[in-house]
Amino acid sequence: MPFLYGATLPEILLIVLASVVVMFAQSRVQGAYQKFSRMAANTRYTGADVARMILRRQGIDNVEVVMGQGVLSDHYNPKTKVVSLSPAIFNTNSIAAVSVAAHEVGHAIQHAHGYAFLAVRNTLLPLTVVAGNLAWGVILLGLFISPQIMWIGIAMLGVVAVFQTVTLPIEFNASKRALNLLVDEGILSYDEQSYAKQMLSAAALTYVAALLATLFQILRLVLMNNRRR
């Protein structure tokens, strides 16, 4: 592998760190999901019930709640104004289901209220998609042709890192809104709120890990490119 051949110890350590933080975050969210998907909420509302209830009580009547596919594929699409919940979240009344559903509705509320970071993220999204798709190809090309070309690929990864940085306050704010709404709307008790907080904190950790992994990769590539000069 060209990215590992002749790598120095600091570069190898950065590769390991990037892998470890991602695996740790994934294990945390999977563990939390497995735990709290088996714990029923006292009110017996499903994730779909919770999402629609919060939207209705917040006066947001132009957002649709639908069942998507996959596991933990839940998301809000600001273009179509659709909250898509995975089948297990949509159909069950677990702590995990109501927590994730409320979190995704939190994004819909952000959109309805013109949350500033969400607007910035949506502006960055097209550039980030292009940069993310091309970055490693440009880096590989630069590895064989010119360090200057490789800097362009590294800059593209920098765009991805900026996007991930902007995403963090969006995700934390959506979780904070979700926790408050779940209690204020009488969906969860104060005791259950602590479980929901654990679930959402584990999910948020994946975004932190993704950013750290990208930063570790950028630093490794900078070290590699400087060594080639």
CORCORPE-V96021 format. One record per residue. N is the residue number from 1. RES is the residue in three letters. PSI is psi in degrees with one decimal (none if undefined). D_LAST is the distance of its C-alpha to the last C-alpha in Angstrom with 2 decimals. Layout:
# CORCORPE-V96021
n->(N N)
res->(RES RES)
psi->(PSI PSI)
d_last->(D_LAST D_LAST)
This chain:
# CORCORPE-V96021
n->(1 2 3 4 5 6 7 8 9 10 11 12 13 14 15 16 17 18 19 20 21 22 23 24 25 26 27 28 29 30 31 32 33 34 35 36 37 38 39 40 41 42 43 44 45 46 47 48 49 50 51 52 53 54 55 56 57 58 59 60 61 62 63 64 65 66 67 68 69 70 71 72 73 74 75 76 77 78 79 80 81 82 83 84 85 86 87 88 89 90 91 92 93 94 95 96 97 98 99 100 101 102 103 104 105 106 107 108 109 110 111 112 113 114 115 116 117 118 119 120 121 122 123 124 125 126 127 128 129 130 131 132 133 134 135 136 137 138 139 140 141 142 143 144 145 146 147 148 149 150 151 152 153 154 155 156 157 158 159 160 161 162 163 164 165 166 167 168 169 170 171 172 173 174 175 176 177 178 179 180 181 182 183 184 185 186 187 188 189 190 191 192 193 194 195 196 197 198 199 200 201 202 203 204 205 206 207 208 209 210 211 212 213 214 215 216 217 218 219 220 221 222 223 224 225 226 227 228 229)
res->(MET PRO PHE LEU TYR GLY ALA THR LEU PRO GLU ILE LEU LEU ILE VAL LEU ALA SER VAL VAL VAL MET PHE ALA GLN SER ARG VAL GLN GLY ALA TYR GLN LYS PHE SER ARG MET ALA ALA ASN THR ARG TYR THR GLY ALA ASP VAL ALA ARG MET ILE LEU ARG ARG GLN GLY ILE ASP ASN VAL GLU VAL VAL MET GLY GLN GLY VAL LEU SER ASP HIS TYR ASN PRO LYS THR LYS VAL VAL SER LEU SER PRO ALA ILE PHE ASN THR ASN SER ILE ALA ALA VAL SER VAL ALA ALA HIS GLU VAL GLY HIS ALA ILE GLN HIS ALA HIS GLY TYR ALA PHE LEU ALA VAL ARG ASN THR LEU LEU PRO LEU THR VAL VAL ALA GLY ASN LEU ALA TRP GLY VAL ILE LEU LEU GLY LEU PHE ILE SER PRO GLN ILE MET TRP ILE GLY ILE ALA MET LEU GLY VAL VAL ALA VAL PHE GLN THR VAL THR LEU PRO ILE GLU PHE ASN ALA SER LYS ARG ALA LEU ASN LEU LEU VAL ASP GLU GLY ILE LEU SER TYR ASP GLU GLN SER TYR ALA LYS GLN MET LEU SER ALA ALA ALA LEU THR TYR VAL ALA ALA LEU LEU ALA THR LEU PHE GLN ILE LEU ARG LEU VAL LEU MET ASN ASN ARG ARG ARG)
psi->(125.4 -26.2 -13.4 -21.7 124.1 13.8 142.9 168.7 -45.8 -37.4 -41.8 -40.0 -38.4 -36.5 -45.7 -44.7 -43.3 -42.0 -41.3 -45.3 -36.6 -45.7 -38.0 -46.0 -42.0 -39.5 -36.5 -46.7 -37.1 -40.7 -43.7 -41.5 -44.5 -40.1 -51.5 -10.2 -15.8 -0.4 110.6 142.3 144.8 -30.3 -14.8 10.2 139.2 170.3 -41.0 -42.5 -44.8 -46.5 -47.9 -37.1 -47.3 -44.6 -44.4 -44.5 -21.4 1.1 22.6 105.0 6.9 18.8 129.0 143.2 119.5 163.2 125.3 -150.9 165.6 -169.2 130.3 39.6 15.7 139.5 163.8 130.4 108.3 -22.1 -44.2 -9.2 53.6 128.7 114.3 121.5 135.3 155.4 -43.9 -34.1 -41.9 -41.2 -9.7 167.6 30.7 166.2 -41.5 -43.4 -48.8 -31.5 -49.3 -41.8 -44.2 -36.8 -46.2 -36.1 -31.3 -37.2 -38.8 -37.8 -41.3 -46.1 -44.7 -31.5 3.1 41.9 124.8 -46.1 -32.0 -39.6 -40.8 -44.3 -43.4 -31.9 -38.7 -21.3 -50.4 -43.6 -37.6 -38.6 -45.6 -47.7 -43.6 -35.8 -30.8 -20.3 -53.3 -30.3 -42.4 -40.5 -44.0 -40.9 -44.0 -30.2 -32.8 -20.2 -57.1 137.7 -30.1 -40.2 -37.9 -34.3 -33.9 -44.0 -39.7 -40.0 -35.6 -41.1 -31.6 -37.1 -43.0 -42.8 -39.2 -44.0 -43.9 -35.3 -43.0 -30.1 -31.8 -54.3 -28.6 -46.4 -42.1 -40.1 -40.2 -38.9 -40.4 -44.5 -44.2 -46.6 -42.6 -43.2 -38.1 -34.8 -45.8 -34.8 3.2 21.7 -38.1 150.4 170.8 -35.5 -43.2 -26.8 -35.4 -34.8 -42.3 -37.8 -40.2 -40.7 -48.0 -31.8 -40.3 -40.5 -40.7 -29.1 -28.2 -33.3 -38.3 -44.1 -39.7 -42.0 -47.3 -41.4 -41.3 -42.9 -40.4 -41.5 -42.0 -46.1 -41.6 -43.5 -35.7 -45.1 -43.2 -44.9 -37.8 -36.1 -27.5 -16.9 none)
d_last->(20.15 16.52 15.87 17.32 16.36 14.53 14.64 14.93 18.28 17.42 16.05 19.25 21.37 20.20 21.13 24.45 25.11 24.66 27.11 29.54 30.00 30.71 33.13 34.81 35.43 36.75 39.06 40.35 41.25 42.78 44.75 45.99 46.93 48.82 50.65 51.65 52.40 55.27 56.59 58.99 59.31 62.84 63.40 62.82 60.94 58.39 54.91 56.20 59.21 57.06 54.69 57.63 59.60 56.90 56.19 59.93 60.50 57.57 59.19 56.42 58.30 55.77 53.45 54.25 53.75 53.25 52.56 49.24 47.98 45.94 45.47 44.00 43.13 44.92 43.70 44.97 44.28 44.71 45.05 47.99 49.17 49.53 49.14 48.44 49.36 48.84 52.21 52.35 51.68 54.00 56.95 57.09 58.14 55.82 54.01 50.75 52.21 53.57 50.47 48.05 50.51 50.89 47.13 46.74 49.70 47.95 45.33 48.22 49.68 46.37 46.38 50.03 49.53 46.43 44.09 41.25 38.31 39.65 39.63 36.02 35.04 37.02 35.32 31.83 32.90 32.53 28.97 28.11 29.64 27.60 24.30 25.22 26.17 23.14 20.24 19.62 20.15 17.56 15.04 16.04 15.80 12.26 11.42 12.93 12.38 9.57 7.25 9.80 12.58 11.51 11.77 15.25 16.19 15.27 17.39 20.10 20.22 20.58 23.66 25.04 24.64 26.49 29.20 29.57 29.88 32.61 34.30 34.91 37.59 39.20 39.65 40.83 43.25 44.64 45.30 46.99 49.16 50.01 51.14 53.29 54.82 55.69 57.78 59.12 60.33 61.96 59.86 58.71 60.34 58.58 58.30 56.74 54.30 52.58 52.02 50.68 48.28 46.95 46.49 44.67 42.50 41.31 40.57 38.64 36.48 34.94 33.52 32.08 30.56 29.04 27.35 26.08 24.78 22.85 21.40 20.44 18.72 16.79 15.74 14.75 12.60 10.92 10.30 9.13 6.68 5.36 5.57 3.80 0.00)
